[in-house]
Amino acid sequence: MSDALHAETIKITSGNGDQIEAYSARSLDETPRGGVVVIHHLPGYDSQTKEIARTFAANGYNAVVPNLYWRQAPGASPDDAAATARAQGGIPDEQLVSDVAGAADYLKGLANSNGKVGTIGYCSGGRQSFLAAVSLPIDAAVDCYGAFVTGTLPEGFPLKVTTLVDRTPNLSCPLLGLFGNEDAHPSPAEVDELEAALQANGKAYEFHRYDNAGHAFFSVNRPAYRPEAANDGWERIFAFYGKHLAS
C-alpha cells in the first residue's frame, strides 16, 4: 500500500443540495479503504483539523472535513467564521446532518472507497458525531469529549442545541468515546449518563476515560493538550476504525 497522498480544498454537495467548501485528504493508492468524515470543533475549520484529516489519510483512510460555517461566513478566517456562527446560535442540527451526509457520499464515491464511512468529532464536533450516528446509516462513530450529548445546558447558553441522549435507540453503529476525567462538559457524571443509555439500549460502544486530562486534550496547540492521553486516544481510534472500517 502506497503512502502517497493528495490533499486539497474542494466543493462537495450537501445532503440538501447546497455546494459547500470541504477539505479532502486521500490516498493515491487504489487499494479499497474506508472513509472518515472529520467534524471540526467550535473554533472552526482550521489548520489543526485539516492536519487530522491528513493523519487519517497517512494511516490508510480517505478523509474529508466539511466546512460547517461555509454558509454563515464563506471565505472568512476560521476565527471570524466561528464568531459569526456562534453569534447565530451555532449550526442547526439539520444542517449538520445534511453536511455529513454529503461528505459521506463524497467518500463513498471515490474510486478506492470500500463503501464504509465513519465520523469523528471533537468538542462540539463530538456531539455532532453522535448526532450523525443517530441520524444516518454510518459504520462507526467517534465522540471525543462531545459536550451536551447528555446533561443540562447552562442557563443562558449561547448555542441553540439540545441534548441527544433520548435518541440513543437510533444509534446506527458502534461508538467510541474518549473523555477527560477533569472535563466539565462532558463531566464524568454526564459520561456515565451516556454509558447507561447505551447499555440500556444494547448498543455496541467502547469508552476510555483519562485522568489528568480535561476538555480538548487532543489539541496540540493549546495548554489543554495532554500527550499521554492523546497518544493513547489515537491508538484507540485506529484500532476502532481498523475493526469497523477496514476492507
Steps between C-alpha positions, in 0.01 A plus 500: 500500500645836392536792740446760225230753592306777334348778712302797373208733556199383300125553475257225596125477470322500833208267554264793447657587164716795611857525375736548796873521549685198634855378547586161354801285589513168318738226403617464142518123546220306329460253788141521630478686829249653738427870533481736796290816526695730735262742674685811609476649847327825597810713423441400142638362179862560593849376420502260795185325375646473150809341650275238662358420155852456361585274794212271407610498136854412603363208699293340227170688492348757269387802701295814445427800721180685406516871579195525723518881501514544122145631470535735795840642402631387159868575458546641852789406728431216744478743794264739321284219365473342845402835654231547235364151557496544879317832466229318304464229765722244331428256220145358485494126555316442172775684310770294671330175408466612137864602480624173650274307262653688206851439631426128539368486143818669376715240677294209369531639148880487498648233274683332789210502746397171659156647571553545874496839671555612858479834678718667761458830680657698780323726751183621321602263222486210746134575563449534125671167434247339733221698330609368160508145635142519628381665177685324216603145405873512570745227602689642800491820706757657732399756763798689642368679811179614333313742725125487558425159359368457854473726804332840526588810304612793718254786534559756227707262288554681166472201265162373387558133576317227684626186667483180296495215749131431432599408142736224611258227378566630146878457517593333170853379575761424765614804700845581638508765773816670629463724806705691756414446863567868575256625236193700604301439178478208470561437867566145623137490615381599151718227348345256747154609381589429138654165587185399689285591199721298266482199731125531543454497122743218431735714291859408417739753651848544643584779747841610624541760773825677582619632835687832501325601179220749444326639195695523171780267606562413130567866410875521443492881474331559836603482866234230544706256289588181686744291292453177695122507469509618138750236391297224663186647344650486152587134552141432609363684197708307249421169668128585496496608136718203408229276638199676350618680185771278357433302184 
